[in-house]
Amino acid sequence: MSKSSLGIDLGSRRVRAVLGEKRGPVFVLKRAITVEVPFADDPEAGVLAAASEVKARLGKELKAAAGARFGLSGKDLIIRYTTVPPVPLWRLRLLMDFEVREMSAAAGGALASDYNLVTLPDAKDGEETVLVAVCKESFLDARYAAVRDALGDPRAGTPASVALFNAFVACGDMKEGEYTFLVDLGDRNVEIVLQKDGELLFARNLNAGGRMLTEAVAATFNLPHEQAEEVKHDFGNVAPRGMASYASGKEEKVAGAIIGPVGRLSAMIQSSLAFTRAQTKIKDLQVGRILLSGGGANLRGLPEYLSAAFKCPVERFVPENGLDLSQLPEDEAREFQADPGAFAIAVGLARTSADDQAFKIDIVPTAEKAKRRFKERTLFMWLSAAVAVLYLGWNFFDAKSTRDKLKDEASQASRLAERSKQQRKAFDSEQARIVDLNRKSAELAAFTEPGWALPEAQRLVQRACPEGVWIESIEVRRELAPDPADPNSKVKIRRTMVYVTGQANPQLGQPDKELNDLVTGIQSAAKGCEVSILQKRPALAGVVEFKLSIDLFAERATS
């Protein structure tokens, strides 16, 4: 039975978890859970505390999961790109380890990391681009420990932007040849991805999000953050001027409060797009669509605002292709269908674990990574030793059995070789005897065939000769002729041939018919005899002169 995959998007206002199982091209969702995270002085503590609620909500189904994959974002995660020449994987690992050590020294603290190759359309020959993701060990350890304590040993942490890319590739509406810009708007972080034809070209996270708008509303209306967030959700509208229609004065006032932060957020996204162009060095980079996801994408008028700013279509990203929702509980199915884009990163995390072809960045604490390597290597060494012992034992007995078998086969082959030598000698002797007999037979034929052929030819001609045909001469010759058994061969053999000359008189019949009757009659009278008309020409008074060749031994020659 295949294990389910669990993906957890650890957002600062909502933790979303998706449990599912890949069945062929379809990903079956079994659970889709949202846990609210209260406002707190320590946002990360509230996020980590929500993991326990996920465990309580999943219940027994948690046992079916093969380790949770959780999202990473924020100021403690850095995604950068480096260019390397094509090198073997072991050397690439050394290069990346060296680069991470340099980054750790610059950051003044330990960093956990992972990397993967990205394929850029305008990459120079002899260069490869590597996406390197590093995360502060202190931040990662806390998340890893919280997930482990609540849900069991995690698989890994994965940048939320990479999870967003995997969600789009698996469940999004991909258009061939289009540069698609994915933007996931969270409370404190924005995930940015550029893709084309299912290839990840760029991924990044920004330390900004919907919290900027909440704080602007709180300052304008002098409200606590909880109430300010409700006001933002209920009355927020940033449709561009000329397209906005406010239902009330309060909605217009809220729009005035948040339009500035939305502009700054748009400028940050535009700056990231410019940085993407510079980083990827794609000359013809024209964004076909911008797809929004995350809770912040629900702000009214935001797609129109960004569309006017970026001069391209802006739509909501709805992960729906290849998803089966039939096994979701009814309440969770309603929540998922109400806002699928809010679950985009959680779906991407679950799909990353379930799909071997997904773009993977697996970040685990350094101590845990060393422990896994030790287990893998130790297990491999024990298994290798066991296999080696079993192989040596089996090989010893198999070699002994093979040796005994080869001895028997060698003895049998020796006897067969001796018998073959004797048979070869007998064959050569018989072949020489046959050659000698053929020679003698040919010599006898030279003496006997002409003597027999002449009277036999006379007998056949006399029996078959029509009344209108006169025979002038019958001649027997021994001459070289092509071998009837191999007409294409240039080698000629000595044959006994009979030649008959005569005339066909038109006064006693039809010459051509009489001549054909003569030929047919001879062939019918002598089975295996070949008769050919060598010459036929008219003479005086309509007489036809002819010459025939008769091969009385044709059948023997071709057999």
C-alpha positions in Angstrom: 0.0 0.0 0.0 1.4 3.4 -1.0 2.0 6.1 1.6 0.1 9.4 1.5 2.0 12.7 1.2 1.5 15.5 3.7 2.3 19.1 2.9 2.1 21.9 5.5 2.1 25.5 4.6 3.2 27.3 7.8 1.7 30.7 7.2 1.8 33.4 9.9 -2.0 33.8 10.0 -3.1 30.4 8.8 -1.5 27.0 8.7 -2.8 24.9 5.8 -2.2 21.1 5.5 -2.9 18.9 2.6 -2.9 15.1 2.8 -3.1 13.2 -0.5 -1.9 10.2 -2.6 -0.7 10.1 -6.2 -2.5 7.6 -8.3 -1.1 7.7 -11.8 -1.5 11.2 -13.2 -4.2 12.1 -10.5 -3.5 13.4 -7.0 -6.3 12.3 -4.7 -6.9 14.7 -1.8 -7.8 13.0 1.4 -7.6 16.0 3.8 -7.4 19.8 3.3 -7.1 21.5 6.7 -6.9 25.2 7.8 -5.8 26.2 11.3 -6.1 29.8 12.3 -3.0 31.4 13.9 -3.7 34.1 16.5 -1.9 37.4 16.5 1.0 37.2 19.0 4.2 39.1 19.9 6.1 36.1 18.6 4.5 35.1 15.3 6.7 32.1 14.8 5.7 30.6 18.1 2.1 30.8 17.1 2.8 29.2 13.8 4.6 26.3 15.4 1.9 25.9 18.0 -0.7 25.4 15.3 1.1 22.2 14.1 -0.4 20.4 17.1 -3.9 21.4 16.0 -3.1 19.8 12.5 -2.3 16.6 14.3 -5.5 16.7 16.2 -7.5 17.4 13.0 -5.8 14.6 11.0 -6.3 11.9 13.7 -5.7 8.4 12.5 -5.0 9.4 8.9 -1.7 10.8 10.1 -0.4 7.2 10.3 -0.8 6.9 6.5 1.5 9.8 5.8 5.2 9.1 5.0 6.6 12.2 6.8 5.5 15.8 6.4 7.1 18.3 4.1 6.8 21.8 5.4 7.3 25.2 3.7 10.1 27.7 4.3 10.1 31.4 3.7 10.9 34.7 5.2 14.1 36.6 6.1 15.8 33.4 7.4 15.6 31.8 3.9 17.9 32.9 1.1 17.6 31.7 -2.5 20.5 32.5 -4.8 21.8 31.4 -8.2 25.3 30.5 -9.2 26.8 29.5 -12.5 29.1 26.5 -12.8 30.7 24.6 -15.7 29.3 21.1 -16.4 30.9 18.9 -13.8 30.1 15.4 -12.3 27.6 15.3 -9.4 30.2 14.6 -6.8 32.2 17.7 -7.8 29.1 19.8 -8.0 28.4 18.8 -4.4 31.8 19.9 -3.3 31.4 23.2 -5.1 28.0 23.8 -3.4 29.3 22.8 0.0 32.2 25.3 -0.4 29.8 28.1 -1.4 27.5 27.4 1.6 30.5 27.5 4.0 31.4 30.9 2.6 27.8 32.1 3.0 27.7 30.7 6.6 30.9 32.7 7.4 29.3 35.9 6.0 26.0 35.3 7.8 27.8 34.7 11.1 25.9 31.5 11.8 25.3 27.9 10.7 23.2 27.4 7.5 21.4 24.4 6.2 21.1 24.1 2.5 20.2 22.2 -0.6 20.5 22.9 -4.4 19.2 21.8 -7.8 19.9 22.6 -11.4 17.7 24.9 -13.3 17.5 25.1 -17.1 17.5 28.6 -18.6 16.5 29.0 -22.3 19.4 31.4 -23.1 22.1 29.7 -21.1 25.6 29.8 -22.6 27.2 26.6 -23.8 29.4 25.1 -21.2 27.5 26.7 -18.3 24.9 25.4 -15.8 22.8 27.4 -13.4 22.3 26.1 -9.9 19.5 27.2 -7.5 20.9 27.2 -4.0 18.6 27.5 -1.0 20.0 28.2 2.4 18.2 28.6 5.7 19.4 29.6 9.2 19.9 26.5 11.3 18.2 28.2 14.3 15.0 28.9 12.3 15.0 25.5 10.6 15.6 23.6 13.8 12.6 25.2 15.5 10.3 24.4 12.6 11.7 20.9 12.2 11.4 20.1 15.9 7.8 21.5 16.0 6.7 19.4 13.1 8.5 16.3 14.4 6.9 16.6 17.9 3.4 17.1 16.4 3.4 14.9 13.3 6.5 12.6 13.5 9.8 12.8 11.6 9.4 15.3 8.7 10.7 14.6 5.3 12.3 18.1 4.8 11.7 21.7 4.5 11.1 23.1 1.0 11.1 26.8 -0.1 7.5 27.8 -0.5 8.2 29.3 -3.9 9.5 25.9 -5.1 6.4 24.3 -3.8 4.3 26.9 -5.6 6.1 26.0 -8.9 5.4 22.3 -8.4 1.8 23.0 -7.6 1.4 24.9 -10.9 3.2 22.3 -13.0 1.0 19.5 -11.6 -2.3 21.3 -11.2 -2.2 24.5 -13.2 -3.3 25.7 -16.6 0.0 25.7 -18.5 0.2 27.4 -21.9 3.0 26.4 -24.3 5.8 28.9 -24.8 4.4 31.3 -22.2 6.4 32.9 -19.4 4.1 32.6 -16.4 4.8 34.8 -13.3 3.4 33.1 -10.2 2.8 35.4 -7.1 1.6 33.9 -3.8 0.6 36.7 -1.4 0.9 35.7 2.3 0.6 37.7 5.4 4.3 38.3 5.9 5.9 36.8 2.8 5.4 36.9 -1.0 6.6 33.9 -3.1 7.6 34.7 -6.7 8.2 32.1 -9.4 8.9 32.4 -13.2 8.3 29.4 -15.3 8.1 28.4 -18.9 6.8 25.1 -20.3 7.2 23.4 -16.9 10.8 24.5 -16.3 11.6 26.6 -13.2 13.5 29.7 -14.3 13.5 31.7 -11.2 12.2 31.5 -7.6 12.3 34.1 -4.8 10.6 35.1 -1.6 10.0 38.7 -0.4 9.6 39.8 3.2 6.4 41.6 2.7 2.7 40.7 2.4 -0.8 41.4 3.6 0.4 42.5 7.1 1.4 45.8 5.5 -2.2 46.5 4.6 -3.5 45.4 8.0 -1.1 47.7 9.8 -2.2 50.6 7.5 -5.8 50.0 8.3 -5.0 49.7 12.1 -3.2 53.0 12.0 -5.9 54.8 10.0 -8.8 53.6 12.1 -6.9 53.2 15.4 -7.9 49.5 15.7 -6.2 46.4 17.1 -4.7 44.2 14.5 -7.4 41.5 14.7 -10.1 44.0 14.0 -8.1 45.8 11.4 -7.7 42.6 9.5 -11.4 42.0 9.5 -12.0 45.5 8.2 -9.4 44.9 5.5 -11.2 41.7 4.4 -14.7 43.2 4.5 -14.0 46.6 3.0 -10.7 46.4 1.1 -10.9 47.3 -2.5 -7.9 48.5 -4.7 -9.5 48.6 -8.1 -7.8 51.2 -10.3 -9.2 54.7 -10.5 -12.1 54.7 -13.1 -12.9 51.0 -12.4 -13.6 51.3 -8.6 -17.1 51.5 -7.3 -17.3 51.8 -3.5 -20.4 50.5 -1.7 -19.9 52.9 1.2 -17.8 55.7 2.5 -16.0 53.3 4.8 -14.9 51.1 1.9 -13.5 54.2 0.1 -11.7 55.2 3.3 -10.2 51.7 3.7 -9.2 51.8 0.0 -7.4 55.1 0.7 -5.6 53.5 3.6 -4.3 50.5 1.8 -3.6 51.8 -1.7 -0.2 53.1 -0.6 1.0 49.7 0.8 -0.5 48.0 -2.3 1.6 50.3 -4.4 4.7 49.5 -2.5 3.9 45.8 -2.8 3.4 46.2 -6.5 6.7 48.0 -6.8 8.5 45.2 -4.9 7.0 42.7 -7.3 8.0 44.8 -10.3 11.5 45.1 -8.9 11.7 41.3 -8.5 10.6 40.9 -12.1 13.3 43.2 -13.2 15.8 41.3 -11.1 14.5 38.1 -12.6 15.2 39.4 -16.1 18.8 40.4 -15.1 19.4 37.1 -13.3 18.1 34.8 -16.0 19.5 37.0 -18.9 16.5 36.0 -21.0 16.4 38.5 -23.9 12.8 38.1 -25.0 11.3 37.8 -21.5 7.7 39.0 -21.8 5.3 37.8 -19.1 2.2 36.2 -20.6 0.2 36.0 -17.4 0.5 36.8 -13.7 -1.2 34.2 -11.5 -2.1 35.2 -7.9 -2.6 32.8 -5.1 -2.5 32.8 -1.3 -4.8 34.6 1.1 -3.8 38.1 0.0 -5.0 37.4 -3.5 -8.6 37.7 -2.3 -8.3 41.5 -2.0 -10.9 43.0 -4.3 -9.6 44.9 -7.3 -6.0 43.5 -6.9 -5.9 41.6 -10.2 -7.1 44.8 -12.1 -4.6 46.9 -10.2 -1.7 44.7 -11.0 -2.8 44.2 -14.6 -2.7 47.9 -15.1 0.7 48.1 -13.5 2.3 45.2 -15.4 0.4 45.6 -18.7 -0.5 41.9 -18.9 -3.4 39.7 -17.8 -3.6 39.0 -14.0 -5.7 36.0 -12.9 -6.2 33.9 -9.8 -4.2 30.6 -9.8 -6.7 27.8 -9.2 -5.0 24.4 -8.7 -7.6 22.1 -10.1 -6.1 20.0 -12.9 -5.3 16.4 -12.0 -6.9 16.8 -8.5 -9.5 14.4 -7.2 -11.6 15.9 -4.4 -14.1 13.1 -4.0 -12.4 11.7 -0.8 -12.3 15.0 1.0 -14.7 15.4 4.0 -17.7 17.5 3.0 -16.7 20.6 5.1 -13.1 20.5 3.9 -14.2 20.1 0.3 -16.4 23.2 0.6 -13.5 25.2 2.1 -11.0 24.0 -0.6 -13.4 24.8 -3.5 -14.2 28.2 -2.0 -10.6 29.3 -2.4 -8.3 26.7 -4.0 -5.5 29.2 -4.5 -5.1 29.6 -0.7 -4.0 25.9 -0.6 -1.6 26.2 -3.6 1.6 26.0 -1.5 0.3 23.1 0.7 -0.7 21.2 -2.5 2.7 21.8 -4.0 4.5 20.5 -0.9 2.4 17.3 -0.9 2.9 16.9 -4.6 6.7 17.4 -4.2 6.9 14.4 -1.9 4.5 12.3 -4.0 6.1 12.9 -7.5 9.6 11.7 -8.3 9.7 14.1 -11.2 9.0 17.2 -9.1 11.7 19.9 -8.7 13.0 19.1 -5.2 14.8 21.2 -2.7 15.1 19.3 0.6 16.5 21.3 3.5 17.0 19.5 6.8 19.1 20.5 9.8 22.7 19.6 9.4 22.7 17.2 12.4 19.7 15.4 10.9 21.3 15.3 7.5 24.4 13.7 9.0 22.3 11.2 10.9 20.4 10.2 7.7 23.7 9.8 5.8 25.1 7.7 8.6 22.0 5.5 8.6 22.0 5.2 4.9 25.7 4.4 4.7 25.7 2.1 7.7 22.7 0.2 6.4 24.3 0.1 3.0 27.5 -1.2 4.4 25.7 -3.9 6.4 23.6 -4.9 3.5 26.7 -4.9 1.3 28.6 -7.1 3.7 25.7 -9.5 4.0 25.3 -9.6 0.2 29.1 -10.2 -0.1 29.1 -13.1 2.3 26.1 -14.7 0.7 27.6 -14.1 -2.7 31.0 -15.6 -1.8 29.3 -18.7 -0.2 27.0 -19.1 -3.2 29.9 -18.4 -5.6 32.1 -21.1 -3.9 29.5 -23.8 -4.2 28.4 -22.6 -7.6 32.1 -22.6 -8.8 32.6 -26.1 -7.5 29.5 -27.3 -9.2 30.5 -25.5 -12.4 34.0 -27.1 -12.2 32.6 -30.6 -11.9 30.2 -29.9 -14.7 32.9 -28.5 -16.9 35.1 -31.6 -16.3 32.2 -33.9 -17.4 31.6 -31.7 -20.4 35.3 -31.6 -21.3 35.5 -35.4 -21.2 32.4 -35.8 -23.3 33.7 -33.2 -25.8 37.0 -35.1 -26.0 35.2 -38.3 -26.9 33.0 -36.4 -29.4 36.1 -34.8 -31.0 37.8 -38.3 -31.4 34.6 -39.7 -33.0 34.4 -36.7 -35.3 37.9 -37.2 -36.5 37.1 -40.8 -37.4 34.0 -39.8 -39.1 35.9 -37.1 -41.0 38.4 -39.6 -42.2 35.6 -41.9 -43.4 33.9 -39.0 -45.1 37.1 -37.9 -46.9 37.7 -41.5 -48.1 34.1 -41.9 -49.4 34.4 -38.5 -51.1 37.5 -39.5 -52.9 35.9 -42.8 -53.9 32.9 -40.8 -55.3 35.2 -38.4 -57.2 37.0 -41.4 -58.7 33.7 -43.1 -59.7 32.5 -39.9 -61.3 35.7 -39.7 -63.3 35.4 -43.2 -64.5 31.7 -42.7 -65.3 32.5 -39.7 -67.4 35.2 -41.7 -69.3 32.8 -44.6 -69.9 30.1 -42.1 -71.0 32.5 -40.7 -73.6 32.7 -44.2 -75.2 29.2 -45.5 -74.7 26.9 -42.5 -75.0 27.5 -41.8 -78.8 27.1 -45.4 -79.7 23.7 -45.5 -77.9 22.6 -42.0 -78.9 22.8 -42.6 -82.7 20.4 -45.6 -83.0 18.1 -44.1 -80.3 17.9 -40.8 -82.2 17.1 -42.7 -85.4 14.4 -44.6 -83.6 12.8 -41.5 -82.2 13.0 -39.6 -85.5 11.5 -42.4 -87.5 8.6 -42.8 -85.0 7.8 -39.2 -84.8 8.6 -38.0 -88.4 5.4 -36.7 -90.2 4.8 -37.6 -93.9 5.8 -34.1 -95.1 9.2 -34.1 -93.4 12.4 -35.6 -95.0 15.5 -36.4 -92.9 18.8 -35.7 -94.6 21.3 -36.5 -91.8 21.6 -37.5 -88.2 24.9 -36.6 -86.5 26.2 -37.4 -83.0 28.9 -35.2 -81.4 30.7 -34.9 -78.0 31.2 -31.2 -77.3 31.5 -28.6 -74.6 28.2 -27.0 -73.5 26.8 -25.0 -70.6 26.0 -27.0 -67.5 22.1 -27.4 -67.4 22.3 -27.6 -63.6 23.9 -24.1 -63.4 23.1 -22.2 -66.6 24.8 -19.0 -65.3 28.1 -20.7 -64.6 30.9 -19.9 -67.0 32.2 -23.5 -66.6 31.3 -25.8 -69.5 31.0 -29.6 -69.4 31.3 -32.2 -72.2 28.0 -33.4 -73.4 26.7 -35.9 -76.0 24.4 -34.1 -78.5 22.5 -35.3 -81.6 21.9 -33.0 -84.6 19.2 -33.7 -87.2 18.9 -31.9 -90.5 16.1 -32.1 -93.1 13.3 -30.5 -95.1 9.6 -29.9 -94.7 7.8 -30.1 -98.1 4.8 -27.8 -98.4 3.2 -30.0 -101.0 2.6 -32.7 -98.4 1.5 -30.5 -95.6 2.1 -27.3 -93.7 5.9 -27.0 -93.0 5.7 -25.2 -89.7 3.1 -27.5 -88.3 4.9 -30.6 -89.6 8.2 -29.4 -88.0 6.5 -28.7 -84.6 4.8 -32.1 -84.8 8.3 -33.7 -85.3 9.7 -31.9 -82.2 6.6 -32.7 -80.1 6.7 -36.3 -81.2 10.4 -36.8 -80.2 9.9 -35.2 -76.8 6.8 -37.3 -76.2 8.6 -40.5 -77.2 11.7 -40.0 -75.0 11.0 -38.8 -71.4 13.5 -36.2 -70.2 14.7 -35.5 -73.7 15.2 -31.8 -74.8 14.6 -30.9 -78.5 15.5 -27.5 -79.9 15.1 -26.0 -83.3 18.5 -24.5 -84.1 17.8 -23.4 -87.6 14.7 -22.9 -89.8 14.9 -21.2 -93.2 12.9 -21.2 -96.5 14.3 -22.8 -99.6 13.1 -23.2 -103.2 9.5 -23.9 -103.9 8.4 -23.2 -100.3 10.5 -26.0 -98.8 11.6 -25.2 -95.2 15.1 -26.4 -94.3 15.7 -27.1 -90.6 18.3 -28.3 -88.1 17.4 -29.7 -84.7 19.4 -30.5 -81.6 18.4 -33.4 -79.4 19.8 -33.8 -75.9 18.9 -37.4 -74.8 20.6 -36.9 -71.5 19.1 -33.6 -70.4 17.2 -35.0 -67.4 20.2 -36.7 -66.0 22.4 -33.6 -66.4 19.9 -31.4 -64.4 19.2 -33.8 -61.6 
